[in-house]
């Protein structure tokens, strides 16, 4: 079976938030993205797992949503492969109910949708998140947090967020002159598309 890399298709999928069979919708990338709650139930938080960086590598978090500033914890159970968890989560009211939630959308939400996802005064069924960091993570995972029925927050359905890998190319200097300026390039992995086997001439019509 052969495969064919198609970069334009990969870029289009990232921009449009196409995520295959995963029941998720997101627009943007880890630094700045909208996540739509299409889990089929109210959510009470969102967790981002970043593998192979340290908590000290986190440079900022976007906090203007229904949950405010996230909690950041570090898992060093494998010192060679640390994990950082950025967890936005609702607190509880004195009666045990959740203080914050992300509603289920009443209908399909367009990308950015008038920036309603960044406005905690409304609850259209989406939230805006963002994390900055140093380093090159080996894996990133995104999940809504849902009530397990017993008042505990557990990981809900995964959300696929575009996360290109960036490659820094330093400037090229020849005899003190900059021949080529520095640039940063997004290395976007292209999907593998199945190419049907070519038919032999004996099977062709005409």
C-alpha positions in Angstrom: 0.0 0.0 0.0 1.4 3.4 -1.0 0.9 6.7 0.8 0.9 10.2 -0.5 1.7 13.3 1.5 -0.4 16.4 0.7 0.7 19.4 2.6 -2.1 21.7 1.5 -4.7 19.3 2.8 -2.9 19.1 6.1 -2.9 22.8 6.5 -6.5 23.1 5.6 -7.4 20.5 8.2 -5.5 22.4 10.9 -7.0 25.7 10.0 -10.6 24.4 9.8 -10.2 22.3 12.9 -11.0 19.0 11.2 -10.4 16.2 13.5 -11.6 13.0 11.9 -13.8 10.8 14.0 -13.0 12.6 17.3 -16.1 14.3 18.8 -14.4 17.6 19.2 -14.2 21.0 17.6 -11.4 23.6 18.1 -10.1 26.6 16.3 -6.5 27.8 16.7 -3.5 26.2 18.3 -2.2 25.6 21.9 -1.1 29.2 22.3 -4.6 30.6 21.5 -7.7 28.5 20.7 -11.4 28.2 21.1 -12.8 24.8 22.2 -16.5 24.0 21.5 -18.3 21.8 24.0 -19.8 19.2 21.7 -19.6 16.4 24.4 -23.4 16.3 24.8 -23.3 17.4 28.4 -22.2 20.4 30.5 -18.5 20.5 31.2 -16.8 21.9 34.3 -13.3 22.4 33.1 -10.6 21.6 30.6 -7.2 19.9 30.9 -4.1 20.2 28.7 -1.3 17.7 29.1 2.2 18.6 27.7 4.8 15.9 27.6 8.5 16.4 28.0 8.6 20.0 29.3 8.8 21.2 32.9 6.4 23.5 34.7 9.0 26.2 34.7 8.9 26.1 30.9 5.3 27.5 30.9 5.5 31.1 30.0 1.8 32.2 30.2 -1.7 30.9 30.3 -4.9 32.5 28.9 -7.2 33.0 31.9 -10.2 35.0 30.5 -12.8 32.2 30.5 -15.4 30.8 32.9 -12.7 29.0 35.0 -10.1 31.7 35.4 -6.4 30.9 36.0 -5.6 27.2 35.7 -3.7 25.0 38.2 -0.4 23.8 36.9 1.1 20.6 38.2 4.1 18.5 37.2 4.5 14.7 37.0 8.1 13.6 37.5 7.4 9.9 38.0 9.6 9.4 34.9 12.4 12.0 35.3 13.5 11.5 31.7 10.0 12.3 30.4 8.3 14.9 32.7 4.7 15.9 32.1 2.9 19.1 32.8 -0.8 19.4 33.3 -2.6 22.7 32.9 -6.0 22.3 34.4 -8.8 24.8 34.2 -11.5 23.6 36.6 -14.6 24.9 38.4 -14.7 25.3 42.1 -17.8 24.2 44.1 -20.5 26.2 45.8 -21.2 25.6 49.5 -24.1 23.3 48.6 -21.8 21.1 46.5 -22.9 22.3 43.1 -20.4 23.4 40.5 -19.7 27.2 40.5 -18.9 27.3 36.7 -19.7 25.4 33.6 -19.5 25.4 29.9 -22.9 25.0 28.3 -23.9 22.8 25.4 -24.2 24.9 22.2 -27.7 25.6 21.0 -26.5 25.2 17.5 -23.3 25.1 15.4 -20.8 27.7 16.4 -18.8 29.3 13.6 -15.0 29.9 14.1 -14.5 32.7 16.7 -18.3 33.4 16.5 -17.9 37.1 17.3 -15.3 36.2 19.9 -18.1 35.1 22.3 -15.8 32.3 23.5 -13.6 34.9 25.1 -16.5 36.6 27.0 -17.2 35.0 30.4 -20.4 37.1 30.5 -22.0 34.8 28.0 -22.1 31.0 27.8 -22.6 29.9 24.2 -21.0 26.5 24.6 -17.3 27.3 24.0 -14.3 28.5 25.9 -11.0 30.2 25.0 -7.7 28.7 26.3 -4.0 29.2 25.7 -0.6 28.1 27.0 2.8 29.4 26.0 5.9 27.4 26.7 9.6 26.9 26.0 10.9 23.7 24.5 9.6 21.1 22.2 6.9 18.8 23.6 6.7 15.2 22.4 3.0 15.0 22.9 0.0 17.2 23.8 -3.4 16.0 24.9 -6.6 18.0 25.4 -9.7 16.9 27.3 -12.9 18.4 28.6 -13.6 17.8 32.3 -17.0 16.3 33.1 -18.8 15.3 36.3 -18.7 11.5 36.8 -22.1 11.5 38.4 -20.6 11.4 41.9 -19.5 15.0 42.0 -15.9 14.3 40.8 -14.2 15.8 37.7 -12.9 13.2 35.3 -11.5 13.4 31.8 -14.2 13.7 29.1 -13.8 13.3 25.4 -10.5 14.4 23.8 -10.3 17.6 21.8 -8.0 17.7 18.8 -6.2 21.0 18.7 -3.7 22.0 15.9 -0.2 21.8 17.3 2.5 22.3 14.7 6.1 21.8 15.5 8.3 24.9 15.0 11.8 24.9 13.6 14.1 27.9 14.1 16.6 28.6 11.3 19.3 31.1 12.4 20.4 33.8 10.1 23.0 33.0 7.5 25.9 35.5 7.7 28.7 35.6 5.1 31.6 38.1 5.5 29.6 40.0 8.1 26.6 40.4 5.8 23.2 38.7 6.4 22.6 36.6 3.4 19.4 35.1 4.8 17.5 36.4 7.8 16.4 34.1 10.6 13.0 32.5 10.3 10.7 30.2 12.1 8.9 27.4 10.1 6.0 25.3 11.1 6.6 21.7 10.4 3.1 20.4 9.8 2.9 16.6 9.4 1.0 15.7 6.3 -1.7 13.0 6.6 -1.1 9.7 4.8 -3.7 9.2 2.1 -4.2 5.8 0.6 -3.5 5.7 -3.1 -5.4 2.9 -4.9 -3.2 0.5 -6.9 -2.9 1.3 -10.6 -4.9 -0.9 -12.8 -3.0 -3.0 -15.4 -3.6 -2.3 -19.1 -5.3 -5.7 -19.4 -8.1 -4.5 -17.2 -8.7 -1.2 -18.9 -11.8 -0.7 -21.1 -11.6 0.6 -24.6 
